[in-house]
Amino acid sequence: MFDKKCIVMQELLKRIVIDPEVMAGKPVIRGTRITVDLVLELLTAGMSPEEISQDYRISIEDIRAVLLYVARGSHLDFPGLRSSGRSF
């Protein structure tokens, strides 16, 4: 069971990419210009994953990938926060 969860999580994380040529190198959902931080802001503002999925034409799996990316200690550059240096 644990191995299956790890594989699913690894597949989800492949949906998040960083390319210096796209959105100034911010993490985005693969194949889009939708940044991880935008999805987080929308969720925080009260939008449901289903609303975000419809409005931005991304999948619920993409939204799950965003949440996993952040939960895993992403390297998002939020003002005033530094990376903990942890690796997963």
C-alpha positions as CSV (number, residue, x, y, z in Angstrom):
1,M,0.0,0.0,0.0
2,F,2.8,2.4,0.9
3,D,4.6,1.8,-2.4
4,K,1.4,2.5,-4.3
5,K,0.9,5.9,-2.5
6,C,4.5,6.8,-3.3
7,I,4.0,6.1,-7.0
8,V,0.8,8.1,-7.0
9,M,2.5,11.0,-5.3
10,Q,5.5,10.9,-7.7
11,E,3.1,11.0,-10.6
12,L,1.3,14.0,-9.2
13,L,4.5,15.9,-8.6
14,K,5.4,15.4,-12.3
15,R,2.5,17.8,-13.1
16,I,4.4,20.7,-11.5
17,V,7.3,22.1,-13.5
18,I,9.8,25.0,-13.3
19,D,11.1,26.5,-16.5
20,P,13.0,29.8,-16.5
21,E,11.3,30.6,-19.8
22,V,7.7,30.2,-18.4
23,M,6.3,32.7,-15.8
24,A,9.8,33.8,-14.8
25,G,10.7,30.4,-13.5
26,K,7.8,30.1,-11.0
27,P,6.4,26.6,-10.5
28,V,3.5,26.0,-12.9
29,I,1.1,23.2,-13.8
30,R,2.6,21.4,-16.7
31,G,1.4,22.6,-20.1
32,T,-0.1,25.8,-18.7
33,R,0.9,29.2,-17.4
34,I,-1.1,28.7,-14.2
35,T,1.3,29.1,-11.2
36,V,1.2,27.1,-8.0
37,D,0.8,30.3,-6.0
38,L,-2.2,31.3,-8.1
39,V,-4.0,28.1,-7.3
40,L,-3.1,28.5,-3.6
41,E,-4.5,32.0,-3.6
42,L,-7.7,30.9,-5.2
43,L,-8.2,28.1,-2.7
44,T,-7.4,30.5,0.2
45,A,-9.9,33.0,-1.2
46,G,-12.6,30.3,-0.9
47,M,-12.9,28.8,-4.4
48,S,-13.5,25.1,-4.4
49,P,-11.2,22.8,-6.4
50,E,-14.1,22.1,-8.8
51,E,-14.6,25.9,-9.4
52,I,-10.9,26.4,-10.1
53,S,-10.9,23.3,-12.4
54,Q,-13.7,24.7,-14.4
55,D,-12.6,28.3,-14.5
56,Y,-9.0,27.6,-15.4
57,R,-9.5,24.4,-17.4
58,I,-7.2,22.3,-15.2
59,S,-8.0,19.0,-13.6
60,I,-8.6,18.2,-10.0
61,E,-5.5,16.1,-10.1
62,D,-3.6,19.2,-11.1
63,I,-4.9,20.9,-7.9
64,R,-3.9,17.9,-5.8
65,A,-0.5,18.2,-7.4
66,V,-0.2,21.8,-6.3
67,L,-1.2,20.9,-2.7
68,L,1.3,18.0,-2.6
69,Y,4.1,20.2,-4.1
70,V,3.6,22.7,-1.3
71,A,3.2,20.1,1.4
72,R,6.4,18.5,0.3
73,G,8.4,21.7,1.0
74,S,8.4,23.4,-2.4
75,H,10.8,26.2,-3.1
76,L,8.2,28.9,-3.7
77,D,9.6,32.3,-3.0
78,F,7.0,33.8,-0.7
79,P,8.1,37.2,0.6
80,G,9.6,36.9,4.0
81,L,9.9,33.1,3.9
82,R,13.0,31.1,3.3
83,S,13.4,27.5,2.3
84,S,14.0,25.3,5.3
85,G,16.7,23.5,3.4
86,R,14.8,20.2,3.9
87,S,14.8,17.7,1.1
88,F,12.3,15.0,0.6
